[in-house]
Amino acid sequence: MARLENSETILTLAVSNSQSLRTTVPIHIAKKLGLEKGDHVEWDIDKVNSQWIAKIIKKK
C-alpha cells in the first residue's frame, strides 16, 4: 500500500456534547475517491497483520 505524504489530520469533537470525532479528508484523497461536498461515505476497518486499514466507500 502506498503511503501518501502530508496526509495527517487532527481529530476534533463532532459536536461539544458528543463522543463522535470528526476529521478532514485531505484534498488529494478526496479527489482520488471522487468525493464532493454533500457526498455520503461508508467507513469500515480491517486488521491486516498488526495494522488497522480504513476502507472509505463512496455511496451513491
LUMMIKOL-175716 format. One record per residue: residue in one letter; x, y, z of N, C-alpha, C, O in turn. Coordinates in steps of 0.05 Angstrom, whole numbers, padded with zeros to 5 digits, always signed. Layout:
aXYZXYZXYZXYZ...
This chain:
m+00017-00024+00000+00000+00000+00000+00018+00025+00000+00036+00027+00017a+00013+00043-00018+00029+00068-00019+00021+00086+00003-00003+00089+00010r+00040+00099+00015+00035+00119+00036+00037+00146+00024+00057+00153+00011l+00017+00163+00028+00016+00190+00017+00030+00209+00036+00027+00207+00061e+00044+00228+00025+00056+00249+00042+00035+00270+00050+00016+00274+00035n+00040+00283+00072+00022+00304+00082-00007+00296+00084-00025+00310+00076s-00011+00272+00095-00038+00261+00097-00048+00261+00127-00068+00248+00133e-00034+00274+00144-00041+00274+00172-00062+00295+00178-00060+00318+00169t-00083+00287+00193-00104+00306+00201-00107+00303+00232-00097+00285+00244i-00121+00322+00243-00126+00323+00272-00156+00317+00278-00173+00329+00265l-00161+00300+00296-00189+00294+00304-00199+00315+00324-00184+00323+00342t-00224+00323+00321-00237+00341+00339-00264+00329+00346-00273+00310+00333l-00277+00340+00366-00304+00331+00373-00323+00339+00350-00321+00362+00340a-00342+00322+00343-00361+00328+00322-00379+00351+00332-00384+00370+00317v-00389+00348+00356-00404+00370+00370-00397+00368+00399-00388+00347+00409s-00400+00390+00413-00390+00391+00441-00401+00370+00460-00387+00363+00479n-00426+00361+00456-00438+00342+00475-00438+00314+00464-00455+00297+00471s-00419+00307+00446-00418+00281+00433-00391+00268+00438-00371+00281+00444q-00390+00241+00435-00365+00227+00436-00355+00221+00408-00333+00210+00405s-00371+00228+00388-00362+00224+00360-00340+00243+00353-00338+00266+00363l-00322+00234+00336-00299+00250+00327-00302+00258+00298-00315+00244+00282r-00289+00279+00290-00290+00289+00263-00262+00295+00253-00245+00303+00269t-00257+00291+00228-00232+00299+00216-00237+00309+00188-00259+00307+00178t-00217+00319+00175-00218+00329+00147-00206+00308+00129-00185+00297+00135v-00219+00304+00106-00208+00286+00086-00189+00304+00069-00198+00323+00056p-00163+00297+00069-00144+00313+00053-00153+00314+00024-00164+00295+00013i-00149+00337+00011-00160+00342-00016-00149+00322-00036-00164+00314-00054h-00124+00313-00034-00114+00294-00054-00127+00267-00051-00129+00252-00070i-00137+00260-00027-00151+00235-00023-00180+00239-00033-00191+00221-00046a-00193+00262-00027-00220+00267-00036-00221+00266-00067-00240+00255-00078k-00201+00278-00080-00200+00277-00109-00197+00249-00120-00210+00241-00139k-00179+00234-00107-00174+00206-00116-00199+00189-00114-00204+00172-00130l-00215+00194-00093-00240+00179-00088-00264+00191-00103-00286+00180-00103g-00260+00215-00115-00282+00228-00129-00303+00239-00110-00326+00241-00117l-00294+00247-00086-00313+00258-00066-00318+00287-00070-00300+00303-00077e-00343+00295-00065-00351+00323-00067-00368+00330-00043-00378+00312-00029k-00371+00356-00038-00388+00365-00016-00415+00353-00017-00428+00353-00038g-00425+00342+00005-00451+00330+00006-00452+00300+00001-00472+00287+00005d-00429+00289-00009-00428+00260-00014-00430+00245+00013-00423+00255+00034h-00440+00221+00011-00441+00203+00034-00419+00182+00031-00415+00172+00009v-00406+00176+00053-00386+00155+00053-00391+00134+00074-00403+00141+00095e-00383+00110+00069-00385+00088+00088-00357+00081+00097-00339+00079+00081w-00354+00078+00124-00328+00072+00135-00328+00043+00145-00348+00033+00155d-00306+00029+00141-00302+00002+00151-00272-00001+00157-00256+00013+00146i-00265-00019+00175-00237-00024+00181-00232-00054+00182-00249-00070+00188d-00207-00061+00175-00197-00088+00176-00170-00088+00189-00155-00068+00185k-00163-00109+00203-00137-00111+00214-00121-00130+00196-00128-00153+00192v-00098-00120+00186-00081-00135+00169-00054-00135+00183-00041-00115+00187n-00045-00160+00190-00022-00163+00207-00026-00147+00232-00045-00153+00247s-00010-00127+00238-00014-00112+00262-00023-00083+00256-00023-00066+00274q-00033-00078+00232-00042-00051+00225-00071-00051+00219-00082-00070+00207w-00085-00029+00227-00112-00025+00220-00114-00010+00194-00100+00010+00190i-00130-00020+00175-00133-00008+00149-00162+00002+00147-00181-00013+00150a-00165+00028+00142-00192+00040+00139-00201+00038+00110-00185+00044+00092k-00226+00030+00106-00238+00030+00079-00258+00053+00078-00274+00056+00096i-00257+00068+00057-00275+00090+00053-00290+00085+00027-00277+00084+00006i-00316+00082+00028-00332+00075+00005-00351+00097-00001-00368+00105+00016k-00349+00109-00025-00368+00130-00033-00395+00117-00039-00397+00099-00056k-00416+00127-00026-00443+00117-00030-00455+00133-00053-00449+00157-00056k-00473+00120-00068-00487+00134-00090-00511+00149-00080-00525+00162-00096
